[in-house]
Amino acid sequence: LNTNALKMLIMWIGGADWEALADIDAAQQPIHSTMNTYFNSGNKDNANIILYSNYPPHFKFELPMSPGKGVIMAEDANKGFWLVHTAKYFPNLAGAIGDLFSNEKTKKDAAAFLCMTYSDVNLRAIAKIIDYEQPIIYFTQRSASQPVQSFYDSPEIQKLVNGLQKYQPIAATSGDGVRTLTQPGTVKVFASAPVAYSSDIYSNYVVKILKKSLQVYTPGTTTTVLRKLCVGSLKVENVLGPITVKDTEIPKKQDSARWSVPKSDPDFVCLSNTGRTRSASALAQPFYDSSEIQNLVNGLHKYQPTASASGDGIATLTPPGTVKIFASAPVGYSSDTEIPKKQDSARWSVPKSDPDFVCLSNTGRTANDAKYGATVACVLSKEAADLFRKMITKENSDACP
């Protein structure tokens, strides 16, 4: 975590609390040392590189597109790393290692960084997932070490680099086989494609796949952040901030990080590049926030009687005018009823086991965020999840009863 006032690194290194380390530019610090494998290399041309961000170096303003930010680097030895972050103007590969955090736009806000090492096969799997959010690729490099580059020339990397793929369905989740080279191992990555309507990645995908209720950090207020979802067994609550990390309070307007933790299960944390704020142009959403729309969005309501018909007052704005709409509720099966394959449209998945994991992402839950694609990565770590949960208090959260 880069903090504006101190320009220091607050990091979890496996203990029971955050560690306030020295200057983030110090050579021994992890972000510096990781990126220096490129800057200090005698053969930079031999690296495969993909950089994506909606606020790249040298840009004058933030692009109103996918908020995803990340670095993928792979070498000839069939391995590489994926660095997910929320920092603006980062990294500028045209500069030197000492320039990583020199730009004022980079230092202005607190930012989160997550670096994971993978085999080239799993990096390709990661690329396939994050391509769903249609990230803005601002720099690519194909290794010049040899004519054949199986990693860079793979269909997954080429689709990510060339972009503009159309996906059905509009979201994807990594399988259990996507593992880091070192601990924690299994990582869950969620991504959704841009859509023209609210498509909150947390309520629509993450909680359903993980089967866990989440508390999502999006700096703001109850009027600027999407409403909490308290219906049913899977809930989505808001953490509004400000938060305190290792005795340092991070002001709401100076924090680009977005993260979430499960409400009860202490074993994982999710980091993202987007929050749950509403559209800045219309904080009040009487249509979306109406009881009818919220009942539809949140679902799981039981109706009596089990069918309904619209009244004569339901008319279109243009001819034909009055429209009759009929709807019936699903017929309930008993718990011991076998549902034939051809009569079941449900599709679901569960983890092979229920390990301790943490999710990191590049997205939040705002109406504006929902316009764009999103990615959520979940990493196995009970200890890390505990640290994120410590930042949630009654004062900074909007929780369900």
PyMOL commands that set and color helices and strands:
alter all, ss='L'
color gray80, all
select helices_A, chain A and resi 30-39+44-46+97-99+104-108+120-133+155-162+201-210+252-254+291-298+341-343+369-371+382-390
alter helices_A, ss='H'
color red, helices_A
select strands_A, chain A and resi 8-11+19-23+48-52+70-74+79-85+113-119+137-141+171-173+187-192+214-217+236-239+243-245+248-250+258-262+268-272+307-309+326-328+358-361+374-380+397-398
alter strands_A, ss='S'
color yellow, strands_A
deselect
rebuild
show_as cartoon
